[in-house]
Amino acid sequence: MKTVGAGLSAAALLLLAGATPTAHADTAPESGNWLMLGVSHEGAPAGAEGGTLLRCDPPGGSHPHAEQACADLAAADGRITALPAEDALCPMIHAPVTAHAQGMWRGRPVNWSETFPNTCTLRARTGAVFALDGT
């Protein structure tokens, strides 16, 4: 009788172990190149501004410029700090914004954050990657 009970327990554990990854996979972004992007403005309540999912290979997610953002990131090997800066004349207005990125790029975890003097400077430095409002 002990053998049957032990066998059932082992089978139950195997079933549970097999079910857990499948349930988790439905709620997590797919494997591959993906980033959850966000921009927070100084003085805004924490969590007031949502995030945008950027998926690459193929480009998609909720990012309004996914194709260009993925191309920019691919050229920089996924390193946001290596994105080429655009020539832009930005006003010297102090309105700090902080850009956040978390996700995976070519199997490497990404966890990046940087504060910029204003939105113009953010866009000049990060191009389409943080152009989250559709403009």
N, C-alpha and C positions, 0 to 999 in steps of 0.2 A: 504494500500500500504506500510505503514511503517513496518508492521509485516513481509511482504514478504522480504523486503530489509534487515531487521535485521536478518531474518532467513538465507538469503543467505550469509550475512557477517559472521555469526557464523559458517555456513557450510564451508566457505572458510578458516576461521581460523583453524577449525578442520583438514581440508585437509592439510594445510600447516604445522601444528604442527605434523601431522602424517608422513609427508614426510621427515621432517628434520632429525630425528634419523636414518631412513633407509639410507639416502644419506651419513650421517656421518659414519655409521657403515661400509660402503664399503671401506672407506679410512683409518679407524683406525684399529690397531691390535685387534684381537678377545679378548674377555674377558678371564680371567684366568691368568695364570702365563706367563708373557712375559717381556723381557727386551730389550731395544735398547742399545747395547754396543759399545764402541769406545775406541781407544787408540790414543793419540796424542803425538808426539815427540817434545821435546823442539826445538824451532827454525823453526818448520814447520808452514806455513801460516795457519791461522784459517780456519777451514772447508776443508783443503786439504785432510784430511784422513776421509773416509766415516765411516758409522756405520754398525753394523751387528745386525740383529734381531734374538733374541733367543726366541723361543716359547717352552713352556713345557706343558705337558698334552694334547696331546702327544708331544714329542720332535720334533722340526723342526725349520723352519725359514731358514735364510741364514747362520747360524752358522755351521762351519765345524765339530765341535765335540758336537753337540746338545745333544745327549744322555748322555754323560759323564758330560757335563756342567749342565744339568738339575738334574742329580743324585747328583752332588756335592752341588748344591743349595738346593735341597730338604733336604739333610742331615744337612745343616746349617740353615734350616727354612727360606731360602731366604736372609739371612744376609751375605753379601759379607765379612764383617769383621770377621765372624765366620768360614769362609772356613779354613780347616786345611792346615797349611803350609807344604810344601814338603821339605825334606832335599835336599839341593842343594848347590854346591860350585859355587858361582857367582863371576866373576872377579870384581875387584874394579874399574870399568870404570864408569866415570861420564857421563852418557848419559840419562838424566831424561825422563821418560815417564809418562803420566797421563792417568789413566784409568777412564772411565765414564760409568755409568749405570743409565738408567731411564726407568721406567715402572711400572708394578704391580706384586705383589707376594701375593697370598692368600688374595686378597682384600686390601692390604696395598700398598700405593704408594712407589716407590723406586726412590730415587734421591741421588746417591752416586758418589763421585769422590775422587781419591787419587793419589798422585805423588810418584813414585818409582825411586830409583837411576838409574835403567837400566831395560831392558826387561827381563833379567834373573831373577832379583829380583821380578818383576811383576809376572812372570810365577810361580816362587816358592811359592809365596804368594796366588795366585788366581787359580792355576791349569788350568783346561780345560776351565773355564769360559771366560778368556781373551786370550785363544789360538786361535786368530782370523785369523791367516794366514794359517791355515791348517796343521801346524807342531806340 
